Amino acid sequence: MMKNLLFEIGTEELPANYMPRVLTDLQELAAKKFTEQHIPFESVTVYGTPRRLALLVHGVAEAQADTEEEFKGPSVQIAFKDGAPTKAAMGFARGKGVDVVDLTERDGYVYAVKRTQGKATKEMLPAVLEDILHTIPFPNHMRWADFEFRFLRPVRWLVALFDTEVIPVAVTDVRSGRETMGHRFLSHGPVSIPSADDYVQVLKDHFVLVDQEERRERIRKQITELAREEGGEVEIAPDLLEEVTYLVEYPTALCGRFEEKYLRLPEAAIITPMRDHQRYFPVRGKDGRLLNKFIAVRNGGKDFLENVIHGNERVLRARLADAEFFFNEDRKKPLAGYAEKTKTVVFQEGLGNMYDKSQRLVNLVEGLHFVLNSQGSVDDLKRAAALSKCDLVTGMVTEFTELQGIMGRDYARLDGEPEEVAVGIAEQYQPRFAGDVLPRTEIGRILSLADKIDNITATFSRGKAPTGSQDPFGMRRQALGILNILLDGKYHLGLRKAFGQAIFLLHVDTEKAKPLMLQISEFLRLRFRNMLLDQGIRYDVIDAVLADGKNDDPYDLYLRARALQQFVAEAEAPAIVQAAVRVHNLCGKITRNVDVAPSLFREDAETALYEASQAVSEKLLPALVRHEYGKAALLPLELTAPVNRFFDEVMVMDKEEQIKDNRLALLANVQKILHCVGDLSKLVLA
């Protein structure tokens, strides 16, 4: 007979931003622990609210599954003498808990088979649940009172029910039972849960929607309908909806208002305090313009809702009044007027200030503009770079740090700067996080590249490269940002040249420059490899394109990888790869480089291979120049027959040194053609 198991951990308020990850880990952990203990179960469901973590394990067997383990022992010759077990056999049997007569023989060795009858599940559950309780991974832990136990927040109650039966679990001074807590304000006193199956409904009866999916959808429905009633549409940011879901147990949406005068502020100055500081949802009119309304979600019912609305309005009004003050103060001079003040903001210790950084960016973007063959205005690009850090010292950004770049854009617009300059200032920080949008404008892309190149170079030059899981300066994110921008913009950029300019502008000591460049190159190379793997590119294909250590153009390497990924699926691929491997193996024996001399050919097969390689090379060059690597990868097919004939008829390692070197030189030229897209010897074909 199958039963359901409920395990609820009641706590003080849990951090909302941690909850999705914690619940995923809890679900995986529970499944792992039950599997390890050979306790059959059907599925695990996890629930989370601000004050509880819970798991419901469905279809748990009443007993462990019987187990059977086989152990390999000594050889038969050692285990038995004259048909009688030796001390070795008896010791082995005793150690495995079996009778010596039950030992079996196979392949010249003796084996012991240990069969263990499963225990009753309820006897196992206290230890299993306590193990789960102690091993849930959290970003950080805390201790409380005099207890040594560590958890995300203090544990206040435990519920552990195997159907209707209480499972004893204890931590600190808390003992498990069947009593939970309903809503902090709408429910009064402990709530008894008759059985595991009743958990969700009992809590719902006491104003707790324990199912986070149900809470999320109720919030979405409420705020959407309320906005519609108010004559607008709610702007739902997925991350904000997720956070609010874990801030409330019983959601009730409400609509508040603020004075229309604040709508004169830049949108970002209104939305940021509303969304990021107060967790409110903005409301837009049918025309897309921001309305002087907001929607909040209360953790409770509709009683005294007007008081709650008034309180939320008062809090937001204070934040908007601050924003209005800072905005008015900031506008007393143009954005460019703040350049001098950026000298007071340290960029990184020992690397100057933000003014110095902006000057480096001016030089970097000018170089990138040339290398990338940008068709945009270099003057506008340099202007965006010069103004890029000015908003950091404005009152608005000092108060609302999330607005860096955004206020720079808005202030630049108000100053009459070109639109491309204004947008570029905002886009310099994109992508800000995983999944964020990439810069869309030419100026934004180049300025973002320059900013990230300078950041990485500066951080690495100070010996602050990421180690293990530690990346306090977000260097991995910035490296991925560079790579994604290059691929999205279809930019061909040699990274060593770009980072070399950054190293020069940072005045890195000459003796430190080379090892610094090698360190940065390897760092970016690893990020690029992982990016390609995430995109489904085969590992051997990646090895093939990265084999050319001189190629540091990510977009070019990306095109090669995509072409090779398609190439390996073609019917012609095995023949080309086989020929490439044969050539590669012999090229490893080259000891000195010489030019091919047709006059030294002794065999017709040599001439045939030489002429075929010349013909293919002429066809190949235009395809490589145009980065048509799919076409280029198949052209070497014309060489497979001449290569095979060459190996059948020609002794490459001739005793005459000159002849041998000439033949190896010919193969070296052929290898360049065969490996025109990537090192085919790295490919693993079935």
Secondary structure, DSSP 4 states (H G I P E B T S, - for coil): -EEEEEEEEEESPPPGGGHHHHHHHHHHHHHHHHHHTT---SEEEEEEETTEEEEEEEEEESBPPPEEEEEEEEEHHHHEETTEE-HHHHHHHHHHTS-GGG-EEETTEEEEEEEEPPPBHHHHHHHHHHHHHHH---SS-B--TT----BSS-EEEEEEEETTEEPP-EETTEEEESEEE--TTTS-SEEE-SSGGGHHHHHHHTT----HHHHHHHHHHHHHHHHHHTTSEE---HHHHHHHHTT-SSEEEEEEE--GGGGGS-HHHHHHIIIIIT-PEEEE-TTSPEEEEEEEEEES-STTHHHHHHHHHHHHHHHHHHHHHHHHHHTTS-GGGGTGGGGGSBSSTTS-BHHHHHHHHHHHHHHHHHHTT--S-HHHHHHHHHHTTGGGGSHHHHH-GGGTTHHHHHHHHHTT--HHHHHHHHHTT-S-STTPPPP-SHHHHHHHHHHHHHHHHHHHHTT---BTTB-TT-HHHHHHHHHHHHHHHT----HHHHHHHHHHHTT--HHHHHHHHHHHHHHHHHHHHHHHHHTT--HHHHHHHHT-TT---HHHHHHHHHHHHHHTTSTTHHHHHHHHHHHHHHHTT--S-----GGG--SHHHHHHHHHHHHHHHHHHHHHHTT-HHHHHHTTHHHHHHHHHHHHH--SS-SSHHHHHHHHHHHHHHHHHHTSSS-GGG----
